[in-house]
């Protein structure tokens, strides 16, 4: 039976995680966040980093304890129970399975607006086809492509922040050292920042996705925990600094179109030529993110297929020792984007992520603090206090999502509960068939 080839190092994982996060997304979602936070985007990212830091620590701890593909599904199953593990896997599957679709849809929307002569569905199909082919060939090819695309988008992000700083210094009424993008003296600022942080956490999705690549990683017990923390901290700092600079260049939350606010700001600080460059960087960022998202989603499907939680067809490797059936399923699901818009498709992705994050934090307490009894002074902080803060932060962000996201996410969770019940009933029938005598 073919097995994954172990070729990935810490550097590979960091690149895949950052590509998944798509650093340029801080600009793509800036207008929406500015309106939610009433001009305090940087403050929302600070809260989001605070919440994600504790969860990243928990993922680091669990990936060291269980260095295999499967992410939240494996961690919760081993630390708490099989049933809870299934629900954690089902929840994060909502994120992994639908996020590639959203990424490709956003890229298609931008390209369609830039080149109206080519219909949006053509761009979408091109995204899906090229990304799927790259992932089927293998992660080495995907790494090479991502390295080039990541370099381009980072250059655009740095150029955007630099031009914003130049724009601020050219305006005598603006102070570069202002803390206005973070906070002010209003009484009701915290609820606004929390609501913004719930959306800003979308930018962090990616630090957890690399745990699905454990089967292809050299020394996963050391490489994956290191990569998780590097991705979370470097991505968070980049988001905060860029949001601070851009918010100073465009104070407040008034835009001609919040969904494309970055284009408006790019025009103000760099002119039409820079708007074109920014457009290229944004599309490249979506393409790189799509490659990483599909790779991670297919590994999660592969793990669930190997365990029989999903059809075992998904738990097979193809000619290039990649989960070709799982990759194909991701591509098929992405075709739903032909009938959806960005708002609908993104409305409930964070629900699955926050629920799985909560369970992974609790898994650290269950595995290290309760089962292994690691309760000394430093251990109590690492295995009880920090994961408890992570779980509470994730729950807080979960309930801060809009009503549509919670309703759709709850419906997905209900489907998972029915699937779990069906599997349990099936196991009982199998036991009887094997000659077991139920007690």
C-alpha positions in Angstrom: 0.0 0.0 0.0 1.5 3.4 -1.0 2.5 5.8 1.8 3.1 9.5 1.9 6.7 10.6 1.1 8.2 12.6 4.0 9.8 15.6 2.4 8.6 18.6 4.3 10.7 20.7 6.7 9.8 23.4 9.1 10.5 26.0 6.4 8.1 24.2 4.0 5.4 24.1 6.6 5.8 27.8 7.4 5.5 28.7 3.8 2.4 26.5 3.3 0.8 28.0 6.5 1.5 31.6 5.4 0.3 30.9 1.9 -2.9 29.4 3.4 -3.4 32.6 5.4 -2.6 34.8 2.4 -1.0 37.8 4.1 -2.5 40.1 1.5 -5.9 39.2 2.8 -5.4 41.9 5.5 -5.9 44.4 2.7 -8.7 42.5 0.9 -10.9 42.5 4.0 -9.8 45.9 5.4 -13.0 47.8 4.4 -15.3 45.3 6.0 -13.3 45.2 9.2 -13.1 49.0 9.3 -16.9 49.3 9.2 -17.4 46.6 11.8 -14.8 48.2 14.2 -15.7 51.8 13.3 -12.1 52.5 12.2 -10.2 50.3 14.7 -9.0 47.4 12.4 -5.5 47.2 14.1 -7.2 46.8 17.5 -9.4 43.9 16.2 -6.3 42.1 15.0 -4.6 42.5 18.4 -7.6 40.7 20.0 -7.6 38.1 17.3 -3.9 37.4 17.8 -4.5 37.1 21.5 -7.2 34.5 21.0 -5.3 32.6 18.3 -2.0 32.6 20.3 -3.4 30.3 23.0 -5.1 28.1 20.5 -1.9 27.9 18.5 -0.1 26.8 21.7 -2.7 24.1 22.2 -2.2 22.8 18.6 1.5 22.8 19.2 1.1 20.7 22.3 -1.3 18.2 20.6 0.7 17.9 17.4 3.8 16.9 19.5 1.8 14.3 21.3 0.1 12.9 18.2 2.3 13.7 15.1 -0.1 12.2 12.5 -2.4 13.7 9.9 -5.9 14.4 11.1 -5.6 17.6 13.0 -8.5 18.3 15.5 -10.1 15.0 14.7 -7.1 13.0 15.9 -6.3 15.2 18.9 -9.9 15.3 20.3 -10.5 11.6 19.6 -7.4 10.5 21.5 -7.6 13.1 24.3 -11.4 13.2 25.1 -13.4 10.5 23.2 -14.1 9.0 19.8 -17.5 10.7 19.6 -16.1 14.1 20.4 -13.3 13.5 18.0 -15.7 12.8 15.2 -17.6 16.1 16.0 -14.3 18.0 16.1 -13.3 16.5 12.7 -16.8 17.2 11.3 -16.6 20.8 12.5 -13.2 21.6 11.1 -14.2 19.8 7.9 -16.7 22.7 7.4 -13.7 25.0 7.3 -11.3 22.9 5.3 -13.8 21.7 2.7 -15.5 25.0 1.9 -12.5 27.4 2.4 -10.9 26.4 -1.0 -14.2 27.2 -2.7 -14.3 30.6 -1.1 -10.7 31.4 -1.9 -11.2 30.5 -5.6 -14.5 32.4 -5.8 -12.9 35.6 -4.4 -10.1 35.3 -7.0 -12.6 34.7 -9.8 -14.6 37.7 -8.7 -11.5 40.0 -8.8 -10.3 38.7 -12.1 -13.8 39.0 -13.6 -14.0 42.7 -12.5 -10.5 43.3 -14.0 -11.2 41.5 -17.3 -15.0 41.7 -17.9 -14.7 40.0 -21.3 -13.9 36.7 -19.6 -16.9 35.4 -17.6 -16.5 34.7 -13.9 -17.2 31.0 -14.2 -14.3 30.6 -16.6 -11.9 32.1 -14.1 -13.3 29.9 -11.4 -13.0 26.7 -13.5 -9.4 27.7 -14.3 -8.5 28.2 -10.7 -10.0 24.8 -9.7 -8.3 23.0 -12.6 -4.8 24.4 -12.2 -4.7 24.1 -8.4 -6.1 20.5 -8.5 -3.4 19.5 -11.0 -0.6 21.0 -8.9 -1.8 19.3 -5.7 -2.2 15.9 -7.5 1.4 16.0 -8.7 2.6 16.6 -5.1 3.6 19.1 -2.4 7.1 19.7 -3.8 5.6 21.3 -6.9 3.1 23.1 -4.8 5.9 24.4 -2.6 7.8 25.8 -5.6 4.7 27.6 -6.9 3.8 28.9 -3.5 7.3 30.3 -3.0 7.0 32.4 -6.1 3.5 33.6 -5.3 4.3 34.3 -1.7 7.2 36.5 -2.7 5.0 38.5 -5.0 2.2 39.2 -2.5 4.6 40.0 0.3 6.3 42.6 -1.9 2.9 44.1 -2.6 2.0 44.2 1.1 5.3 45.8 2.0 4.8 48.3 -0.8 1.3 49.1 0.3 2.4 49.7 3.9 5.4 51.8 2.8 3.2 54.0 0.5 0.8 54.4 3.4 3.6 55.7 5.7 4.8 58.1 2.9 1.2 59.3 2.5 0.9 59.9 6.3 4.1 61.8 6.6 3.0 64.0 3.7 -0.1 65.1 5.7 0.7 67.5 8.5 -2.6 66.8 10.2 -1.8 63.0 10.6 0.5 61.6 13.3 2.3 58.3 12.5 2.4 57.4 16.2 -1.4 57.7 16.8 -3.1 54.9 18.6 -6.4 55.7 17.0 -6.4 52.5 14.9 -6.3 50.5 18.2 -8.5 52.2 20.7 -10.2 55.4 21.8 -12.0 56.6 25.0 -15.5 55.5 24.1 -17.4 53.3 26.6 -18.6 50.6 24.1 -15.4 50.0 22.2 -14.7 46.5 23.5 -17.8 44.8 22.0 -17.0 46.5 18.7 -13.5 45.2 18.8 -14.6 41.7 19.7 -17.1 41.6 16.8 -14.2 42.7 14.5 -11.9 40.1 16.0 -14.4 37.3 15.2 -14.1 38.3 11.5 -10.3 39.1 11.7 -9.7 35.5 12.8 -10.5 34.4 9.3 -7.1 35.8 8.4 -5.4 33.4 10.8 -6.9 30.2 9.4 -3.8 28.3 8.2 -1.7 27.8 11.3 -3.8 24.8 12.2 -4.0 23.5 8.6 -0.3 22.4 8.5 -1.1 19.7 11.1 -2.8 17.8 8.4 0.6 17.4 6.6 2.2 15.4 9.5 2.4 12.3 7.3 4.6 14.1 4.8 6.8 16.0 7.3 10.3 15.1 8.5 10.4 14.9 12.3 6.8 16.1 12.7 7.0 16.1 16.5 9.4 19.1 16.3 8.8 20.6 13.0 5.0 21.1 13.2 4.9 22.8 16.7 7.6 25.2 15.7 5.9 26.0 12.4 2.6 26.6 14.1 4.0 29.2 16.4 6.1 30.9 13.7 3.1 31.2 11.4 0.8 32.5 14.1 3.1 35.1 15.5 4.6 36.3 12.1 1.2 36.5 10.5 -0.4 38.3 13.4 2.4 40.9 13.7 2.2 41.5 9.9 -1.6 41.9 10.1 -1.4 44.4 13.0 1.4 46.5 11.5 -0.2 46.7 8.0 -3.7 47.5 9.5 -2.2 50.2 11.6 -0.5 51.9 8.7 -3.5 51.6 6.3 -5.9 52.8 9.0 -3.8 55.9 9.6 -3.7 56.6 5.8 -7.5 56.3 5.7 -9.0 57.1 9.1 -12.5 56.1 9.8 -14.7 53.6 8.0 -16.2 55.5 5.0 -15.6 54.0 1.6 -17.3 54.0 -1.8 -17.5 50.2 -1.5 -16.3 48.5 1.7 -15.7 45.2 -0.2 -13.1 46.8 -2.4 -11.9 49.5 0.0 -8.2 48.5 -0.5 -8.5 49.5 -4.2 -9.7 52.9 -3.2 -6.9 53.4 -0.7 -4.3 52.0 -3.1 -5.4 54.6 -5.7 -5.1 57.4 -3.1 -1.6 56.5 -1.9 0.0 55.0 -5.1 -2.1 56.0 -8.2 -3.5 53.8 -10.9 -0.3 51.9 -11.6 -0.2 50.7 -8.0 -3.8 49.7 -8.1 -3.0 47.3 -11.0 0.0 45.9 -9.1 -2.2 45.4 -6.0 -4.7 43.6 -8.1 -2.0 41.2 -9.4 -0.8 40.6 -5.8 -4.3 39.9 -4.5 -5.0 37.4 -7.2 -1.6 35.7 -6.7 -2.4 35.5 -3.0 -5.7 33.8 -3.6 -4.1 31.3 -5.9 -1.4 30.4 -3.4 -3.9 30.2 -0.6 -6.1 27.9 -2.7 -3.2 25.5 -3.3 -2.5 25.2 0.5 -6.2 25.1 1.4 -7.0 22.2 -1.0 -3.8 20.3 0.1 -4.9 20.6 3.8 -8.6 19.7 3.1 -7.6 16.6 1.1 -5.4 15.4 3.9 -8.2 15.8 6.4 -10.6 13.9 4.1 -7.9 11.2 3.6 -7.6 10.7 7.4 -11.4 10.5 7.9 -11.5 8.0 4.9 -8.8 5.8 6.4 -10.8 5.5 9.6 -14.0 4.7 7.8 -15.7 7.9 9.1 -16.1 8.9 5.5 -16.1 6.6 2.5 -12.8 4.6 2.4 -12.3 5.6 -1.2 -11.1 8.9 0.2 -8.4 7.1 2.2 -6.4 6.0 -0.9 -3.2 7.4 -2.4 -2.7 7.8 -6.2 0.3 7.4 -8.5 2.1 10.5 -7.0 1.4 9.3 -3.4 -1.1 12.1 -3.0 -4.8 11.6 -1.9 -6.1 12.0 -5.4 -9.7 11.1 -4.6 -9.8 13.5 -1.7 -8.3 16.2 -3.9 -10.9 15.6 -6.6 -13.7 15.8 -4.0 -12.4 19.3 -2.9 -12.5 20.3 -6.5 -16.0 19.0 -7.0 -17.3 20.8 -3.9 -15.7 24.0 -5.2 -18.0 23.8 -8.2 -20.8 24.9 -5.8 -19.3 28.4 -6.2 -20.9 28.6 -9.6 -24.2 29.0 -7.8 -23.1 31.0 -4.7 -21.7 34.4 -3.9 -18.9 35.4 -1.5 -21.1 36.5 1.3 -23.1 33.3 1.4 -20.1 31.0 1.1 -18.1 32.7 3.8 -20.9 33.0 6.3 -20.4 29.8 8.3 -16.8 28.8 7.7 -15.6 30.4 11.0 -18.2 28.5 13.0 -16.5 25.1 12.3 -13.1 26.6 13.0 -14.0 28.1 16.3 -15.8 25.0 17.5 -12.9 22.8 16.6 -10.5 25.3 18.2 -12.4 25.1 21.5 -12.3 21.3 21.5 -8.5 21.2 20.8 -7.9 23.5 23.7 -9.9 21.2 25.9 -7.9 18.3 24.6 -4.7 19.7 26.0 -6.3 19.8 29.4 -7.7 16.3 29.0 -4.5 14.7 27.7 -1.7 16.5 29.6 -3.4 17.8 32.8 -5.9 15.1 33.6 -4.6 11.9 31.9 -0.8 12.4 32.2 -1.2 14.5 35.5 1.3 17.1 34.3 0.3 19.6 37.1 3.5 21.2 38.3 3.9 25.0 38.4 4.9 25.6 34.8 2.9 22.6 33.6 -0.2 24.0 35.2 0.2 27.2 33.2 0.9 25.3 29.9 -1.7 22.5 30.2 -4.5 24.2 32.2 -4.4 28.0 32.2 -3.3 28.6 28.6 -5.7 26.1 27.0 -8.5 27.3 29.2 -8.0 30.8 28.0 -7.8 29.5 24.4 -11.1 27.6 24.8 -12.9 30.6 26.4 -11.5 33.0 23.6 -12.7 30.6 20.9 -16.1 30.2 22.5 -16.4 34.0 22.8 -15.5 34.4 19.1 -18.0 31.7 18.2 -21.0 33.4 19.9 -19.9 36.7 18.4 -20.5 35.5 14.9 -23.6 36.7 13.1 -26.9 34.8 13.4 -26.7 33.4 9.9 -23.3 31.9 10.5 -24.5 30.3 13.8 -27.7 28.9 12.2 -25.9 27.4 9.2 -23.0 26.1 11.3 -25.5 24.5 13.8 -27.3 22.8 10.8 -23.9 21.4 9.7 -23.2 20.1 13.2 -26.7 18.5 13.3 -25.8 16.6 10.1 -22.6 15.4 11.8 -24.5 14.2 14.8 -26.8 12.2 12.5 -23.8 10.8 10.6 -22.3 9.8 14.0 -25.5 8.0 15.0 -25.5 6.1 11.7 -21.9 5.0 12.2 -22.7 3.8 15.8 -25.7 1.9 14.6 -23.6 0.4 11.8 -20.9 -0.7 14.3 -23.5 -2.5 16.4 -24.8 -4.4 13.3 -21.2 -5.3 12.4 -20.6 -6.7 15.9 -23.7 -8.9 15.7 -22.7 -10.0 12.2 -19.3 -11.0 13.6 -20.9 -13.2 16.2 -20.9 -10.9 19.1 -23.5 -11.3 21.8 -24.8 -7.9 22.9 -25.1 -7.3 26.6 
